[in-house]
Amino acid sequence: MMLIIITKDKKIRTFYSGAGSKSGLWGRVLELNVTDDQDRATNALKKALSLLGADEPLCLVGHGNDTEIGGSGKTRDPWGWRFDEIAPMLAALPHRPSVVLIEACAEEEDDGTKIDPIFGFAQALADQLNKPGQAGRMSGCTVYGYTNETDSQHTLPNPGTIARSVEVVPYLIH
């Protein structure tokens, strides 16, 4: 069970490290080192993912849009990973997670940067993993995500009952 915080945003890091977020339901909370550059953060993310056990839930927490998750994109929070960078990391996991939650915003429908018909990072990630030969260990796993903005201090759904949550949309990996 694992929750990985992939942003330098202090507000997000503080909230999701605390009990009010219900992060404890997701197991260990790992934070990437704020002093790391993009390459080191990517290596740390890969190492953290390799620690995930079989059938354990995984939650990635950060800022997001339809195609990228991580930092806010500002100078003080520059990290970012595209869906086609995260997909191979997940496909190469040693074990399939029970579920994956992308705790990050999607682009709003009226946002000029929205990429139709994608409705959030989780969908873009699932679409990538569902391409022939891409799923790897993720085959049979469900990725959950949001289709619009979420509060940066958003209480997490329970991984055991996430399938009944009306806040998130499921995407099955084939």
C-alpha positions as CSV (number, residue, x, y, z in Angstrom):
1,M,0.0,0.0,0.0
2,M,1.5,3.3,-1.0
3,L,0.8,6.9,-1.6
4,I,3.5,8.9,-3.4
5,I,3.6,12.7,-3.3
6,I,5.1,13.9,-6.6
7,T,5.0,17.7,-6.1
8,K,7.1,20.2,-4.2
9,D,3.9,22.1,-3.3
10,K,4.2,22.5,0.5
11,K,0.4,22.8,1.0
12,I,-0.2,19.5,-0.7
13,R,2.7,17.8,1.0
14,T,1.6,18.9,4.4
15,F,-2.1,17.9,3.9
16,Y,-1.4,14.5,2.4
17,S,1.2,13.6,5.0
18,G,-1.5,14.2,7.7
19,A,-4.4,12.2,9.0
20,G,-7.1,14.6,7.7
21,S,-6.4,13.5,4.1
22,K,-7.1,9.8,5.0
23,S,-3.8,9.0,3.4
24,G,-3.3,6.3,6.0
25,L,-5.9,4.2,4.1
26,W,-3.4,4.0,1.3
27,G,-0.5,2.8,3.4
28,R,3.0,4.3,3.4
29,V,3.2,7.9,2.4
30,L,6.4,8.6,0.4
31,E,7.4,12.1,-0.6
32,L,9.9,12.8,-3.4
33,N,12.8,14.9,-2.1
34,V,12.2,18.6,-2.8
35,T,15.8,19.2,-3.5
36,D,15.9,16.7,-6.4
37,D,15.9,17.9,-10.0
38,Q,13.7,16.2,-12.6
39,D,16.1,13.3,-13.3
40,R,16.6,12.5,-9.7
41,A,12.9,12.8,-8.9
42,T,12.1,10.4,-11.8
43,N,14.6,7.9,-10.5
44,A,13.2,8.3,-7.0
45,L,9.7,7.7,-8.3
46,K,10.8,4.6,-10.2
47,K,12.4,3.3,-7.0
48,A,9.3,4.0,-4.9
49,L,7.1,2.3,-7.4
50,S,9.3,-0.8,-7.3
51,L,8.5,-1.2,-3.6
52,L,4.8,-1.7,-4.2
53,G,3.6,-5.2,-3.3
54,A,1.2,-7.4,-5.2
55,D,-2.4,-6.3,-5.0
56,E,-1.6,-3.2,-3.0
57,P,-3.3,0.1,-3.9
58,L,-1.2,2.9,-5.3
59,C,-2.0,6.6,-5.2
60,L,-0.1,9.4,-7.0
61,V,-0.7,12.9,-5.6
62,G,0.2,16.1,-7.3
63,H,-0.9,18.8,-9.6
64,G,-2.3,17.7,-12.9
65,N,-4.1,18.3,-16.2
66,D,-5.1,16.0,-19.0
67,T,-1.6,15.0,-20.0
68,E,0.8,15.7,-17.2
69,I,1.1,15.2,-13.4
70,G,3.6,16.3,-10.8
71,G,4.4,19.9,-9.9
72,S,2.5,23.1,-10.7
73,G,4.9,23.9,-13.5
74,K,6.1,27.0,-11.8
75,T,9.8,27.6,-11.1
76,R,9.6,26.4,-7.5
77,D,7.6,23.3,-8.5
78,P,8.9,22.2,-11.9
79,W,8.5,18.4,-11.8
80,G,6.3,16.9,-14.4
81,W,5.6,13.5,-16.0
82,R,3.5,13.0,-19.0
83,F,1.1,10.0,-19.3
84,D,3.4,8.3,-21.8
85,E,6.3,8.5,-19.2
86,I,4.2,7.2,-16.3
87,A,2.7,4.3,-18.3
88,P,5.9,2.4,-18.8
89,M,6.8,2.9,-15.1
90,L,3.6,1.3,-14.1
91,A,3.8,-1.4,-16.8
92,A,7.2,-2.4,-15.4
93,L,6.0,-2.8,-11.8
94,P,7.1,-6.1,-10.3
95,H,3.5,-6.7,-9.2
96,R,0.1,-5.5,-10.3
97,P,-1.5,-3.0,-7.9
98,S,-5.1,-3.6,-6.7
99,V,-6.1,-0.1,-7.9
100,V,-4.3,3.1,-8.9
101,L,-5.7,6.5,-8.0
102,I,-4.4,9.6,-9.7
103,E,-5.1,12.3,-7.1
104,A,-4.7,15.3,-9.5
105,C,-6.9,17.7,-11.3
106,A,-8.1,17.3,-14.9
107,E,-8.6,20.2,-17.2
108,E,-12.0,21.9,-17.0
109,E,-14.2,21.6,-20.0
110,D,-14.1,25.3,-20.7
111,D,-10.3,25.5,-20.3
112,G,-8.6,26.5,-23.5
113,T,-5.9,23.9,-23.0
114,K,-8.4,21.0,-22.7
115,I,-7.5,18.1,-25.1
116,D,-10.8,16.5,-26.2
117,P,-11.8,13.7,-25.8
118,I,-9.5,13.2,-22.9
119,F,-11.0,13.9,-19.5
120,G,-8.0,13.8,-17.1
121,F,-4.6,12.3,-16.6
122,A,-6.1,8.9,-15.5
123,Q,-7.9,8.5,-18.8
124,A,-4.8,9.5,-20.9
125,L,-2.7,7.1,-18.8
126,A,-5.3,4.3,-19.3
127,D,-5.5,4.9,-23.0
128,Q,-1.7,4.6,-23.2
129,L,-1.7,1.4,-21.2
130,N,-4.5,-0.1,-23.3
131,K,-2.5,0.3,-26.5
132,P,-1.3,-3.1,-27.8
133,G,1.7,-4.4,-25.8
134,Q,1.7,-1.5,-23.3
135,A,-0.2,-2.9,-20.2
136,G,2.5,-5.1,-18.7
137,R,1.7,-5.9,-15.1
138,M,-1.1,-3.4,-15.2
139,S,-3.4,-5.7,-17.1
140,G,-6.6,-6.2,-15.1
141,C,-6.0,-3.2,-12.9
142,T,-8.4,-0.2,-12.7
143,V,-7.0,3.3,-12.8
144,Y,-9.2,6.0,-11.1
145,G,-9.1,9.7,-11.7
146,Y,-11.0,12.9,-11.8
147,T,-12.6,14.6,-14.7
148,N,-12.3,18.2,-13.4
149,E,-10.6,20.2,-10.7
150,T,-10.2,19.0,-7.2
151,D,-9.3,20.9,-4.0
152,S,-5.6,20.6,-3.2
153,Q,-6.7,19.5,0.3
154,H,-9.1,16.8,-0.9
155,T,-9.9,13.9,1.3
156,L,-8.9,10.6,-0.4
157,P,-11.4,7.9,-1.1
158,N,-11.0,4.5,0.6
159,P,-9.0,2.2,-1.8
160,G,-11.2,-0.7,-0.6
161,T,-14.5,1.0,-1.6
162,I,-13.2,3.3,-4.4
163,A,-15.3,1.5,-7.0
164,R,-18.4,2.9,-5.3
165,S,-17.1,6.5,-5.2
166,V,-19.0,9.0,-7.3
167,E,-16.1,11.4,-7.4
168,V,-13.7,9.3,-9.6
169,V,-14.0,7.6,-12.9
170,P,-12.7,4.1,-13.4
171,Y,-10.6,3.0,-16.4
172,L,-9.9,-0.7,-16.7
173,I,-6.5,-1.7,-18.1
174,H,-6.9,-4.7,-20.5
